[in-house]
Amino acid sequence: GAVVSQHPSWVICKSGTSVKIECRSLDFQATTMFWYRQFPKQSLMLMATSNEGSKATYEQGVEKDKFLINHASLTLSTLTVTSAHPEDSSFYICSAEGDRETQYFGPGTRLLVL
Amino acid sequence: SQKIEQNSEALNIQEGKTATLTCNYTNYSPAYLQWYRQDPGRGPVFLLLIRENEKEKRKERLKVTFDTTLKQSLFHITASQPADSATYLCALHSGGYQKVTFGIGTKLQVIP
């Protein structure tokens, strides 16, 4: 139980294009999902907290207009990187809150912007 | 500012020995602390949670201790196996609606 999937697992795109990443909780409902970014040999950095049916809460320094988050249902949250640039290349990981104390992570999406 | 310190250098141990990983924190009053395992190119996998009023937690070959006076948690893997090789992250949570903060992780390599 408590499986979270992400799609795609990796994506290569040209600079200036937009990329959408999906995060799904497969066997449970998640009111809250989180989006993280991880650069090589660095810790997970929380980008935003996504609550079903409401606007996402972004961490300081994260541009909400660049990283669009939609949490339209209790099992799906999407992150869209708009007008991606090479510096946006990273490993993006989502998690879903199973209970207040536990997060279940997806397998991650590796984004490479050329 | 809040800070979580994990030994970012790799820890190499011989198969069968006990691996001990350290997580220290400053300027933080966590309600609970979690340990996760992360394999290369994968998302973290939850292992154990220990609360501020708990001294020790066990799960199979894993043991976690939590000393709020020292502001430290130790994560032990007994009878280590090559399959235990991964990066182990500690994460702190202040409770309520506060966010979880992750350490940088310690890479463990178990040598056959």
Backbone of each chain as ProteinMPNN parsed JSONL, in Angstrom:
{"seq_chain_A": "GAVVSQHPSWVICKSGTSVKIECRSLDFQATTMFWYRQFPKQSLMLMATSNEGSKATYEQGVEKDKFLINHASLTLSTLTVTSAHPEDSSFYICSAEGDRETQYFGPGTRLLVL", "coords_chain_A": {"N_chain_A": [[0.812, -1.203, 0.0], [0.188, 2.42, -0.1], [1.395, 3.675, -2.392], [3.078, 5.815, -4.589], [3.124, 7.325, -7.689], [5.023, 8.719, -10.41], [5.061, 10.626, -13.39], [6.46, 11.931, -16.343], [9.264, 9.6, -15.962], [11.64, 10.526, -16.769], [12.704, 13.385, -18.612], [13.603, 15.185, -21.479], [14.031, 18.359, -22.74], [13.725, 21.246, -24.89], [15.13, 24.484, -24.318], [12.926, 26.952, -23.148], [10.557, 25.668, -23.555], [7.605, 24.14, -22.063], [7.085, 21.881, -19.37], [5.243, 19.209, -18.065], [4.718, 17.476, -15.074], [3.415, 14.639, -13.577], [1.939, 13.522, -10.54], [0.798, 10.848, -8.758], [-1.229, 9.351, -6.26], [-1.639, 6.051, -5.741], [-3.113, 4.124, -4.294], [-4.341, 5.336, -2.206], [-5.93, 8.219, -0.803], [-4.868, 11.541, -1.029], [-4.848, 14.431, 0.614], [-2.953, 16.329, 0.839], [-0.079, 17.075, -0.995], [3.386, 17.155, -1.787], [6.004, 18.955, -3.398], [9.306, 18.495, -4.34], [12.687, 19.458, -5.007], [15.785, 18.228, -6.076], [19.165, 18.649, -6.228], [22.277, 17.332, -7.503], [24.0, 15.552, -4.993], [22.896, 17.033, -2.971], [20.488, 18.008, -0.457], [16.968, 17.203, -0.271], [14.899, 19.758, -1.375], [12.173, 21.533, -0.378], [9.716, 22.663, -2.543], [7.04, 23.407, -2.831], [3.836, 23.166, -1.251], [1.038, 21.299, -1.887], [-2.374, 21.472, -1.82], [-5.397, 19.769, -2.102], [-7.848, 21.138, -4.123], [-7.287, 23.767, -3.498], [-5.133, 26.696, -3.641], [-1.628, 26.265, -4.176], [0.992, 26.328, -1.719], [3.877, 28.093, -1.778], [7.394, 27.775, -1.249], [9.811, 30.075, 0.066], [11.506, 31.919, -2.37], [10.842, 30.327, -4.498], [9.468, 30.527, -7.642], [6.179, 31.108, -8.251], [4.877, 31.524, -10.645], [6.436, 30.304, -12.439], [6.675, 27.676, -11.708], [4.071, 25.91, -11.898], [1.457, 24.606, -10.03], [-1.029, 22.183, -9.75], [-3.662, 20.733, -8.036], [-5.934, 18.867, -8.544], [-7.482, 16.703, -7.807], [-7.98, 14.171, -5.262], [-6.059, 12.342, -5.727], [-4.224, 13.18, -7.561], [-1.661, 15.368, -8.445], [-0.149, 17.999, -10.257], [2.863, 19.304, -11.612], [3.975, 21.966, -13.42], [6.611, 23.04, -15.268], [7.263, 26.027, -16.478], [8.374, 27.618, -19.47], [11.016, 26.467, -19.497], [14.462, 26.463, -18.487], [18.012, 25.795, -18.816], [19.021, 25.902, -16.164], [16.949, 24.939, -14.706], [17.132, 22.277, -14.819], [17.012, 19.318, -13.08], [16.285, 16.993, -10.401], [13.105, 16.104, -9.798], [10.86, 15.512, -7.245], [7.899, 14.147, -5.948], [5.699, 13.937, -3.132], [3.23, 12.293, -1.14], [0.989, 12.898, 1.463], [0.412, 10.544, 3.831], [-0.471, 10.176, 6.481], [-0.465, 12.621, 9.118], [2.148, 12.443, 9.839], [3.71, 11.008, 8.072], [5.244, 10.795, 4.915], [4.863, 9.663, 1.617], [6.881, 8.92, -0.987], [7.243, 9.634, -4.488], [8.863, 8.089, -7.371], [10.412, 9.974, -8.593], [11.327, 12.467, -11.07], [13.481, 13.048, -13.649], [14.669, 15.925, -15.025], [15.967, 17.365, -17.889], [17.081, 20.177, -19.382], [17.829, 21.48, -22.43]], "CA_chain_A": [[0.0, 0.0, 0.0], [0.822, 3.731, -0.06], [2.27, 3.806, -3.557], [2.995, 7.08, -5.309], [3.798, 7.227, -8.994], [5.31, 9.969, -11.11], [5.206, 10.456, -14.832], [7.361, 10.856, -16.776], [10.39, 9.339, -15.067], [12.686, 11.444, -17.21], [12.29, 14.17, -19.769], [14.568, 16.109, -22.074], [13.287, 19.337, -23.528], [14.478, 22.415, -25.333], [14.953, 25.687, -23.529], [11.775, 27.745, -23.518], [9.334, 24.868, -23.586], [7.016, 23.827, -20.753], [7.07, 20.451, -19.063], [4.298, 18.854, -17.006], [5.031, 16.256, -14.329], [2.251, 14.171, -12.821], [2.159, 12.757, -9.31], [-0.45, 10.175, -8.396], [-1.282, 8.381, -5.171], [-2.334, 4.96, -6.432], [-4.013, 3.311, -3.478], [-4.866, 6.105, -1.094], [-6.243, 9.596, -1.149], [-3.927, 12.465, -0.404], [-5.282, 15.822, 0.627], [-1.765, 17.167, 0.71], [1.084, 16.55, -1.704], [4.531, 18.057, -1.725], [6.941, 18.905, -4.527], [10.686, 18.758, -3.944], [13.714, 19.454, -6.049], [17.038, 17.748, -5.512], [20.336, 18.748, -7.082], [23.248, 16.286, -7.149], [24.697, 15.595, -3.705], [22.26, 17.989, -2.074], [19.293, 17.484, 0.19], [15.687, 17.544, -0.889], [14.447, 21.101, -1.043], [10.743, 21.666, -0.608], [9.346, 23.762, -3.426], [5.674, 23.862, -2.574], [2.861, 22.257, -0.663], [-0.148, 21.31, -2.734], [-3.582, 20.996, -1.152], [-6.482, 19.505, -3.036], [-8.91, 22.123, -4.218], [-6.882, 25.126, -3.153], [-3.861, 27.108, -4.227], [-0.437, 25.716, -3.547], [1.814, 27.223, -0.892], [5.24, 28.009, -2.292], [8.483, 28.145, -0.347], [10.495, 31.319, -0.286], [12.466, 31.803, -3.462], [10.301, 29.529, -5.594], [8.567, 31.369, -8.43], [4.903, 30.431, -8.472], [4.479, 31.633, -12.048], [7.297, 29.423, -13.219], [6.37, 26.304, -11.3], [2.627, 25.894, -11.692], [1.017, 23.386, -9.37], [-2.472, 21.969, -9.74], [-4.031, 19.539, -7.254], [-7.356, 18.871, -8.902], [-8.209, 15.61, -7.177], [-7.298, 13.621, -4.092], [-5.041, 11.376, -6.136], [-3.384, 13.715, -8.63], [-1.121, 16.72, -8.427], [0.752, 18.207, -11.385], [3.813, 20.411, -11.567], [4.36, 22.392, -14.757], [7.748, 23.954, -15.329], [6.985, 26.85, -17.658], [9.536, 28.24, -20.1], [12.155, 25.848, -18.804], [15.813, 26.833, -18.881], [18.975, 24.79, -18.336], [19.18, 25.914, -14.704], [15.832, 24.195, -14.111], [17.454, 20.846, -14.872], [17.116, 18.811, -11.714], [15.49, 15.802, -10.075], [11.897, 16.581, -9.135], [10.227, 14.408, -6.517], [6.681, 14.506, -5.24], [5.306, 13.031, -2.052], [1.844, 12.418, -0.705], [0.897, 12.737, 2.913], [-0.489, 9.462, 4.195], [-1.04, 10.752, 7.693], [0.242, 13.876, 9.385], [3.54, 12.219, 10.178], [4.426, 10.19, 7.091], [5.127, 11.119, 3.503], [5.219, 8.597, 0.688], [7.508, 9.604, -2.109], [7.261, 9.067, -5.819], [10.192, 7.679, -7.816], [11.157, 11.116, -9.098], [11.389, 12.777, -12.5], [14.721, 13.766, -13.974], [14.446, 16.894, -16.097], [17.151, 17.945, -18.518], [16.706, 21.233, -20.323], [18.979, 21.748, -23.309]], "C_chain_A": [[0.842, 1.248, 0.0], [1.843, 3.889, -1.176], [1.991, 5.134, -4.252], [3.761, 6.934, -6.619], [4.045, 8.628, -9.545], [5.476, 9.655, -12.584], [5.463, 11.813, -15.475], [8.484, 10.632, -15.776], [11.59, 10.181, -15.479], [12.189, 12.174, -18.449], [13.424, 15.097, -20.187], [13.779, 17.086, -22.937], [14.202, 20.483, -23.93], [14.171, 23.604, -24.436], [13.771, 26.491, -24.045], [10.473, 26.975, -23.564], [8.842, 24.617, -22.161], [6.918, 22.321, -20.579], [6.099, 20.207, -17.909], [4.688, 17.525, -16.394], [3.813, 15.895, -13.49], [2.671, 13.356, -11.609], [0.825, 12.168, -8.88], [-0.27, 9.295, -7.171], [-2.189, 7.258, -5.661], [-3.361, 4.234, -5.571], [-4.48, 4.027, -2.219], [-5.138, 7.525, -1.568], [-5.346, 10.537, -0.354], [-4.448, 13.89, -0.503], [-4.109, 16.744, 0.349], [-0.664, 16.415, -0.028], [2.171, 17.61, -1.681], [5.384, 17.873, -2.974], [8.323, 19.343, -4.037], [11.559, 18.804, -5.191], [15.02, 19.029, -5.379], [18.14, 17.865, -6.55], [21.353, 17.714, -6.617], [23.967, 16.566, -5.832], [24.155, 16.688, -2.784], [20.99, 17.384, -1.494], [18.047, 17.855, -0.604], [15.273, 18.942, -0.426], [12.971, 21.213, -1.38], [10.482, 22.882, -1.481], [7.975, 24.332, -3.041], [4.861, 22.753, -1.946], [1.555, 22.415, -1.421], [-1.325, 20.711, -1.976], [-4.72, 20.881, -2.152], [-7.541, 20.59, -2.969], [-8.533, 23.536, -3.831], [-5.527, 25.446, -3.768], [-2.696, 26.513, -3.453], [0.271, 26.784, -2.722], [3.258, 27.03, -1.3], [6.243, 28.43, -1.222], [9.152, 29.422, -0.861], [11.521, 31.062, -1.382], [11.99, 30.965, -4.627], [9.266, 30.362, -6.336], [7.276, 30.626, -8.759], [4.461, 30.49, -9.929], [5.316, 30.729, -12.939], [6.989, 27.955, -12.932], [4.889, 26.247, -10.913], [2.198, 24.55, -11.111], [-0.502, 23.348, -9.355], [-2.769, 20.67, -9.015], [-5.534, 19.381, -7.385], [-8.159, 17.764, -8.244], [-7.395, 15.078, -6.009], [-6.211, 12.613, -4.451], [-4.077, 11.92, -7.182], [-2.975, 15.146, -8.361], [-0.168, 16.837, -9.604], [1.632, 19.421, -11.143], [4.187, 20.731, -13.006], [5.488, 23.392, -14.651], [7.572, 24.759, -16.615], [8.263, 27.511, -18.162], [10.819, 27.756, -19.424], [13.487, 26.313, -19.372], [16.801, 25.826, -18.301], [19.14, 24.772, -16.816], [18.024, 25.239, -13.972], [16.074, 22.69, -14.153], [17.715, 20.346, -13.459], [16.323, 17.522, -11.599], [14.299, 16.296, -9.258], [11.161, 15.39, -8.521], [8.967, 14.915, -5.837], [6.481, 13.527, -4.083], [3.863, 13.303, -1.693], [1.785, 12.12, 0.776], [-0.112, 11.649, 3.237], [-1.209, 9.785, 5.489], [-0.169, 11.955, 8.03], [1.745, 13.663, 9.499], [4.347, 11.478, 9.112], [4.169, 10.688, 5.678], [5.568, 9.913, 2.682], [5.662, 9.252, -0.604], [7.311, 8.856, -3.424], [8.689, 8.732, -6.218], [11.022, 8.809, -8.395], [11.105, 11.248, -10.61], [12.663, 13.563, -12.749], [14.458, 14.638, -15.188], [15.778, 17.429, -16.586], [16.692, 18.944, -19.567], [17.941, 21.613, -21.131], [18.997, 23.192, -23.78]], "O_chain_A": [[2.068, 1.174, 0.089], [3.008, 4.199, -0.929], [0.843, 5.521, -4.471], [4.904, 6.476, -6.641], [3.362, 9.586, -9.185], [5.955, 8.59, -12.974], [4.743, 12.767, -15.179], [8.634, 11.409, -14.834], [12.446, 10.511, -14.658], [11.376, 11.663, -19.22], [14.101, 15.704, -19.357], [12.962, 16.681, -23.764], [15.293, 20.661, -23.387], [13.083, 23.707, -23.869], [13.632, 26.687, -25.252], [9.398, 27.572, -23.609], [9.559, 24.85, -21.189], [6.693, 21.586, -21.54], [6.13, 20.914, -16.901], [4.956, 16.558, -17.108], [3.254, 16.736, -12.786], [3.639, 12.597, -11.657], [-0.15, 12.889, -8.665], [0.722, 8.576, -7.055], [-3.361, 7.483, -5.961], [-4.381, 3.776, -6.085], [-4.958, 3.393, -1.278], [-4.634, 7.962, -2.603], [-5.106, 10.339, 0.837], [-4.479, 14.477, -1.585], [-4.248, 17.79, -0.284], [-0.362, 15.263, 0.283], [1.898, 18.805, -1.569], [5.471, 16.778, -3.53], [8.487, 20.394, -3.418], [11.223, 18.276, -6.251], [15.313, 19.429, -4.252], [18.065, 17.26, -7.62], [21.305, 17.266, -5.472], [24.469, 17.665, -5.596], [24.872, 17.201, -1.925], [20.487, 16.373, -1.985], [18.081, 18.711, -1.488], [15.3, 19.253, 0.765], [12.568, 21.014, -2.526], [10.958, 23.982, -1.201], [7.781, 25.543, -2.942], [5.161, 21.568, -2.092], [1.036, 23.521, -1.574], [-1.265, 19.561, -1.541], [-4.966, 21.79, -2.944], [-8.059, 20.916, -1.9], [-9.387, 24.422, -3.835], [-4.866, 24.579, -4.34], [-2.773, 26.29, -2.244], [0.16, 27.98, -2.993], [3.803, 25.933, -1.184], [5.979, 29.313, -0.406], [9.066, 29.78, -2.035], [12.299, 30.109, -1.32], [12.669, 30.897, -5.651], [8.304, 30.846, -5.74], [7.297, 29.622, -9.471], [3.747, 29.603, -10.397], [4.931, 30.431, -14.07], [7.044, 27.11, -13.825], [4.514, 26.499, -9.768], [2.539, 23.493, -11.642], [-1.17, 24.321, -9.005], [-2.199, 19.627, -9.336], [-6.3, 19.708, -6.478], [-9.38, 17.866, -8.13], [-6.254, 15.49, -5.797], [-5.524, 12.094, -3.571], [-3.197, 11.193, -7.643], [-3.804, 16.015, -8.09], [0.546, 15.885, -9.921], [1.211, 20.418, -10.556], [4.665, 19.859, -13.732], [5.352, 24.448, -14.034], [7.718, 24.222, -17.713], [9.121, 27.912, -17.376], [11.588, 28.537, -18.864], [13.625, 26.528, -20.576], [16.454, 25.081, -17.385], [19.379, 23.709, -16.243], [18.103, 24.994, -12.769], [15.302, 21.919, -13.583], [18.546, 20.897, -12.738], [15.763, 17.028, -12.577], [14.464, 16.838, -8.165], [10.882, 14.398, -9.194], [8.967, 15.984, -5.226], [7.035, 12.427, -4.077], [3.343, 14.398, -1.911], [2.447, 11.21, 1.274], [-1.307, 11.781, 2.973], [-2.433, 9.675, 5.568], [0.768, 12.268, 7.295], [2.526, 14.589, 9.281], [5.562, 11.34, 9.253], [3.032, 10.965, 5.295], [6.535, 9.233, 3.026], [4.93, 10.023, -1.225], [7.224, 7.629, -3.464], [9.628, 9.053, -5.49], [12.211, 8.63, -8.661], [10.872, 10.278, -11.331], [12.895, 14.608, -12.14], [14.072, 14.147, -16.249], [16.609, 17.886, -15.801], [15.999, 18.589, -20.521], [18.964, 22.014, -20.576], [19.893, 23.587, -24.525]]}, "seq_chain_B": "SQKIEQNSEALNIQEGKTATLTCNYTNYSPAYLQWYRQDPGRGPVFLLLIRENEKEKRKERLKVTFDTTLKQSLFHITASQPADSATYLCALHSGGYQKVTFGIGTKLQVIP", "coords_chain_B": {"N_chain_B": [[20.124, 30.001, 12.521], [18.045, 27.219, 11.502], [19.496, 24.029, 11.383], [20.548, 20.978, 9.96], [22.698, 18.327, 10.353], [24.37, 15.849, 8.68], [26.743, 13.317, 8.22], [28.22, 13.905, 5.369], [30.078, 12.542, 3.978], [30.921, 9.391, 2.545], [30.153, 6.308, 4.157], [31.874, 3.468, 4.757], [31.532, 0.07, 5.386], [32.162, -3.253, 6.584], [30.497, -6.16, 5.453], [28.053, -7.607, 7.561], [28.791, -6.258, 9.838], [27.821, -3.645, 12.184], [26.285, -0.763, 11.104], [26.49, 2.667, 11.817], [24.866, 5.656, 11.693], [24.831, 9.21, 11.846], [22.837, 11.952, 12.923], [22.706, 15.256, 13.475], [21.33, 18.213, 14.936], [20.6, 21.725, 15.02], [19.232, 24.641, 16.598], [16.545, 23.862, 16.579], [13.479, 22.354, 17.415], [12.341, 19.534, 17.24], [9.31, 17.729, 16.849], [9.155, 15.188, 16.03], [11.301, 12.78, 14.451], [12.496, 11.468, 11.423], [13.732, 8.72, 9.482], [14.922, 8.028, 6.279], [15.461, 6.017, 3.358], [17.342, 6.387, 0.42], [17.814, 5.448, -2.839], [20.064, 5.636, -5.683], [18.866, 7.937, -8.077], [16.236, 7.613, -7.372], [13.166, 8.119, -5.461], [12.929, 8.983, -1.934], [12.491, 6.449, 0.607], [10.417, 5.747, 3.272], [11.539, 4.806, 6.495], [11.725, 4.74, 9.436], [10.157, 6.297, 12.257], [10.604, 8.45, 14.992], [9.564, 9.784, 18.034], [9.723, 12.838, 19.99], [9.546, 12.199, 22.669], [10.425, 9.671, 22.838], [13.017, 7.342, 23.314], [14.209, 5.314, 21.907], [13.773, 3.318, 18.977], [12.833, 0.409, 17.228], [13.076, -1.68, 14.335], [13.041, -4.554, 12.853], [16.186, -5.117, 11.561], [16.918, -2.561, 12.068], [17.637, 0.265, 14.099], [16.82, 3.149, 15.886], [17.874, 5.946, 17.703], [17.118, 8.732, 19.829], [18.121, 11.659, 21.083], [17.225, 14.333, 22.692], [18.51, 16.134, 24.265], [21.208, 16.119, 23.553], [20.659, 16.782, 21.004], [20.552, 14.958, 18.852], [20.35, 12.163, 16.66], [20.795, 8.722, 16.264], [21.276, 6.238, 13.84], [21.071, 2.87, 13.362], [22.144, 0.003, 11.618], [22.055, -3.304, 11.947], [23.972, -6.317, 11.432], [24.78, -5.811, 8.741], [24.162, -5.722, 5.189], [25.17, -6.051, 1.725], [23.004, -5.153, 0.218], [22.005, -3.147, 1.738], [23.301, -0.918, 1.049], [23.1, 2.422, 0.305], [21.824, 5.811, 0.277], [21.145, 7.457, 3.272], [18.713, 9.39, 4.742], [18.012, 11.834, 7.199], [15.192, 13.366, 8.675], [13.488, 16.153, 9.95], [10.694, 17.188, 11.886], [8.567, 19.662, 13.057], [6.082, 19.279, 13.974], [2.456, 19.565, 13.857], [1.354, 21.758, 11.341], [3.795, 22.276, 10.262], [6.569, 22.146, 7.988], [8.504, 19.358, 6.762], [11.965, 18.997, 7.202], [14.838, 18.089, 5.484], [17.944, 16.358, 5.932], [21.212, 16.272, 4.34], [21.968, 13.713, 3.881], [23.635, 10.534, 4.302], [25.878, 8.517, 2.629], [25.939, 5.116, 2.517], [28.035, 2.362, 2.193], [28.167, -0.995, 1.951], [30.48, -3.433, 2.195], [31.14, -6.481, 0.6]], "CA_chain_B": [[19.159, 29.366, 11.631], [17.924, 25.783, 11.707], [20.504, 23.303, 10.63], [20.625, 19.532, 10.15], [24.001, 17.872, 9.891], [24.658, 14.44, 8.523], [28.058, 13.142, 7.644], [27.994, 13.79, 3.939], [31.032, 11.624, 3.376], [30.445, 8.02, 2.502], [30.531, 5.417, 5.235], [32.136, 2.122, 4.242], [31.671, -0.925, 6.434], [32.217, -4.637, 6.14], [29.261, -6.927, 5.585], [27.9, -8.285, 8.846], [29.025, -5.316, 10.926], [26.757, -2.689, 12.437], [26.512, 0.598, 10.579], [25.894, 3.714, 12.651], [24.822, 6.948, 11.016], [24.532, 10.268, 12.809], [22.095, 13.14, 12.499], [22.731, 16.303, 14.493], [20.57, 19.385, 14.524], [20.725, 22.912, 15.864], [18.156, 25.636, 16.476], [15.373, 23.12, 16.15], [12.783, 21.586, 18.444], [11.482, 18.631, 16.474], [8.324, 16.882, 17.519], [9.581, 13.845, 15.694], [12.395, 12.672, 13.5], [12.305, 10.321, 10.537], [14.842, 8.262, 8.656], [14.532, 7.535, 4.964], [16.496, 5.46, 2.493], [17.224, 6.831, -0.959], [18.715, 4.823, -3.803], [20.378, 6.592, -6.76], [17.844, 8.182, -9.077], [14.928, 7.21, -6.862], [12.654, 8.902, -4.357], [13.182, 8.397, -0.611], [11.556, 5.465, 1.146], [10.303, 5.906, 4.714], [11.995, 3.661, 7.289], [11.354, 4.779, 10.856], [9.823, 7.577, 12.875], [10.766, 8.436, 16.442], [9.027, 11.024, 18.585], [10.604, 13.536, 20.933], [9.485, 11.584, 23.999], [10.903, 8.298, 22.716], [14.479, 7.245, 23.325], [14.701, 4.305, 20.972], [12.766, 2.626, 18.171], [13.445, -0.687, 16.473], [12.299, -2.329, 13.279], [13.878, -5.607, 12.259], [17.616, -4.87, 11.808], [17.125, -1.124, 12.205], [17.402, 0.872, 15.403], [17.004, 4.597, 15.912], [17.83, 6.597, 19.011], [16.807, 10.159, 19.728], [18.538, 12.345, 22.303], [16.87, 15.745, 22.49], [19.476, 16.96, 25.004], [22.359, 16.225, 22.647], [20.149, 17.168, 19.678], [21.179, 13.987, 17.97], [19.738, 10.866, 16.43], [21.676, 7.716, 15.678], [20.567, 5.225, 13.051], [21.906, 1.679, 13.327], [21.762, -1.171, 10.839], [22.836, -4.437, 12.412], [24.191, -7.391, 10.458], [24.607, -5.113, 7.465], [24.262, -6.493, 3.957], [25.416, -5.187, 0.559], [21.739, -4.566, -0.219], [21.733, -1.96, 2.567], [24.045, 0.213, 0.476], [22.184, 3.478, -0.165], [21.959, 7.05, 1.034], [20.155, 7.507, 4.327], [18.372, 10.774, 5.056], [17.188, 12.1, 8.373], [14.261, 14.47, 8.43], [12.916, 16.646, 11.198], [9.38, 17.807, 11.772], [8.226, 20.342, 14.309], [4.713, 18.964, 14.352], [1.397, 20.411, 13.315], [1.402, 22.003, 9.9], [5.154, 22.646, 9.857], [7.114, 21.301, 6.941], [9.603, 18.461, 7.075], [13.258, 19.451, 6.692], [15.706, 16.941, 5.264], [19.388, 16.485, 5.912], [21.817, 16.0, 3.038], [22.097, 12.275, 3.727], [24.929, 9.844, 4.387], [25.946, 7.376, 1.723], [26.476, 3.91, 3.148], [28.49, 1.316, 1.286], [28.48, -2.226, 2.667], [31.433, -4.168, 1.358], [30.997, -7.93, 0.834]], "C_chain_B": [[19.152, 27.858, 11.89], [18.909, 25.046, 10.815], [20.446, 21.818, 10.98], [21.948, 19.076, 9.572], [24.042, 16.346, 9.843], [26.031, 14.351, 7.894], [27.908, 12.91, 6.148], [29.014, 12.896, 3.251], [30.489, 10.205, 3.447], [30.972, 7.232, 3.689], [30.675, 4.022, 4.658], [32.292, 1.166, 5.414], [31.657, -2.319, 5.82], [30.862, -5.303, 6.372], [29.225, -7.65, 6.924], [28.104, -7.376, 10.045], [27.804, -4.415, 11.108], [27.151, -1.311, 11.907], [25.806, 1.584, 11.486], [26.004, 5.049, 11.938], [24.323, 7.995, 12.009], [23.768, 11.418, 12.166], [22.09, 14.116, 13.666], [21.937, 17.518, 14.004], [20.775, 20.524, 15.524], [19.571, 23.861, 15.592], [16.854, 25.0, 16.011], [14.773, 22.422, 17.363], [11.823, 20.634, 17.762], [10.504, 17.874, 17.351], [8.622, 15.421, 17.217], [10.632, 13.891, 14.601], [12.183, 11.397, 12.704], [13.61, 9.973, 9.843], [14.282, 7.66, 7.377], [15.748, 6.913, 4.282], [16.264, 5.977, 1.09], [18.282, 6.138, -1.814], [18.948, 5.795, -4.965], [19.258, 6.716, -7.781], [16.439, 7.785, -8.653], [14.466, 8.156, -5.764], [12.95, 8.221, -3.026], [12.096, 7.408, -0.198], [11.579, 5.579, 2.662], [10.734, 4.625, 5.438], [11.431, 3.687, 8.703], [11.023, 6.202, 11.267], [10.014, 7.438, 14.37], [10.333, 9.8, 16.97], [9.96, 11.602, 19.642], [10.618, 12.895, 22.303], [9.912, 10.109, 23.977], [12.429, 8.296, 22.659], [14.992, 6.345, 22.207], [13.525, 3.67, 20.227], [13.47, 1.554, 17.366], [12.477, -1.209, 15.406], [13.229, -3.299, 12.575], [15.351, -5.309, 12.56], [17.937, -3.393, 12.034], [16.838, -0.671, 13.628], [17.699, 2.362, 15.323], [16.966, 5.067, 17.353], [17.657, 8.096, 18.81], [17.134, 10.798, 21.07], [18.301, 13.837, 22.106], [17.791, 16.679, 23.277], [20.717, 17.188, 24.151], [21.964, 16.752, 21.283], [20.757, 16.255, 18.616], [20.314, 12.739, 17.848], [20.787, 9.959, 15.806], [20.818, 6.656, 15.007], [21.51, 4.04, 12.883], [21.301, 0.631, 12.398], [22.65, -2.311, 11.31], [22.933, -5.504, 11.326], [24.035, -6.847, 9.034], [24.864, -6.017, 6.266], [24.555, -5.551, 2.791], [24.153, -4.502, 0.059], [21.338, -3.346, 0.613], [22.445, -0.731, 2.025], [23.07, 1.201, -0.169], [22.549, 4.756, 0.568], [20.819, 7.117, 2.037], [19.965, 8.968, 4.773], [17.667, 10.846, 6.401], [16.352, 13.333, 8.072], [13.607, 14.857, 9.747], [11.596, 17.364, 10.943], [9.01, 18.42, 13.119], [6.803, 20.07, 14.767], [3.718, 19.922, 13.739], [1.513, 20.538, 11.822], [2.775, 22.457, 9.439], [5.673, 21.67, 8.802], [8.209, 20.416, 7.496], [10.878, 19.028, 6.455], [14.199, 18.267, 6.63], [17.177, 17.313, 5.417], [19.915, 16.083, 4.545], [22.002, 14.498, 2.8], [23.518, 11.779, 3.884], [24.867, 8.633, 3.479], [26.633, 6.226, 2.419], [26.842, 2.893, 2.08], [28.881, 0.111, 2.14], [29.291, -3.125, 1.746], [31.325, -5.664, 1.646], [32.267, -8.535, 1.406]], "O_chain_B": [[20.111, 27.297, 12.42], [19.119, 25.399, 9.655], [20.312, 21.449, 12.147], [22.281, 19.401, 8.432], [23.783, 15.661, 10.833], [26.427, 15.223, 7.12], [27.509, 11.827, 5.72], [28.846, 12.532, 2.087], [29.686, 9.879, 4.321], [32.085, 7.458, 4.163], [29.715, 3.458, 4.133], [33.082, 1.411, 6.325], [31.203, -2.524, 4.694], [30.181, -5.036, 7.363], [30.22, -8.225, 7.366], [27.645, -7.682, 11.146], [26.88, -4.424, 10.294], [28.214, -0.78, 12.23], [24.661, 1.367, 11.881], [27.1, 5.511, 11.622], [23.508, 7.709, 12.886], [24.023, 11.799, 11.023], [21.53, 13.827, 14.724], [21.886, 17.802, 12.807], [21.079, 20.308, 16.698], [19.008, 23.881, 14.497], [16.154, 25.541, 15.155], [15.502, 21.954, 18.237], [10.621, 20.894, 17.708], [10.837, 17.438, 18.453], [8.376, 14.536, 18.037], [10.821, 14.904, 13.927], [11.746, 10.378, 13.24], [14.476, 10.825, 9.646], [13.316, 6.898, 7.388], [16.895, 7.24, 4.587], [15.13, 6.008, 0.614], [19.481, 6.232, -1.548], [18.126, 6.679, -5.207], [18.76, 5.711, -8.29], [15.552, 7.639, -9.494], [15.265, 8.904, -5.201], [13.195, 7.015, -2.989], [10.939, 7.523, -0.604], [12.646, 5.515, 3.273], [10.355, 3.518, 5.056], [10.739, 2.757, 9.117], [11.534, 7.171, 10.706], [9.632, 6.425, 14.957], [10.695, 10.837, 16.414], [10.871, 10.927, 20.121], [11.6, 13.027, 23.034], [9.775, 9.397, 24.972], [13.04, 9.156, 22.025], [16.059, 6.577, 21.637], [12.434, 3.509, 20.776], [14.579, 1.766, 16.875], [11.256, -1.18, 15.561], [14.097, -2.899, 11.798], [15.724, -5.254, 13.731], [19.102, -3.024, 12.174], [15.915, -1.163, 14.277], [18.711, 2.775, 14.757], [16.118, 4.631, 18.132], [18.003, 8.649, 17.766], [16.49, 10.505, 22.077], [19.079, 14.518, 21.437], [17.851, 17.876, 22.994], [21.213, 18.31, 24.042], [22.825, 17.129, 20.487], [21.372, 16.697, 17.645], [19.644, 12.322, 18.793], [21.559, 10.371, 14.941], [19.785, 6.237, 15.528], [22.604, 4.177, 12.335], [20.09, 0.409, 12.401], [23.862, -2.287, 11.096], [22.094, -5.582, 10.429], [23.255, -7.368, 8.237], [25.671, -6.945, 6.323], [24.223, -4.368, 2.862], [24.218, -3.391, -0.467], [20.435, -2.601, 0.233], [22.211, 0.381, 2.498], [22.315, 0.847, -1.075], [23.473, 4.776, 1.381], [19.664, 6.865, 1.693], [20.917, 9.665, 5.123], [16.818, 10.009, 6.704], [16.756, 14.217, 7.318], [13.225, 14.004, 10.549], [11.413, 18.044, 9.933], [9.125, 17.786, 14.167], [6.368, 20.561, 15.809], [4.085, 20.954, 13.177], [1.742, 19.556, 11.116], [2.91, 22.975, 8.33], [5.255, 20.514, 8.747], [8.769, 20.685, 8.559], [10.867, 19.486, 5.313], [14.344, 17.526, 7.603], [17.597, 18.42, 5.08], [19.162, 15.612, 3.693], [22.172, 14.061, 1.662], [24.48, 12.506, 3.634], [23.936, 7.83, 3.544], [27.776, 6.347, 2.861], [26.054, 2.604, 1.179], [29.806, 0.186, 2.95], [28.842, -3.517, 0.67], [31.408, -6.078, 2.802], [32.318, -9.738, 1.661]]}, "name": "protein", "num_of_chains": 2, "seq": "GAVVSQHPSWVICKSGTSVKIECRSLDFQATTMFWYRQFPKQSLMLMATSNEGSKATYEQGVEKDKFLINHASLTLSTLTVTSAHPEDSSFYICSAEGDRETQYFGPGTRLLVLSQKIEQNSEALNIQEGKTATLTCNYTNYSPAYLQWYRQDPGRGPVFLLLIRENEKEKRKERLKVTFDTTLKQSLFHITASQPADSATYLCALHSGGYQKVTFGIGTKLQVIP"}
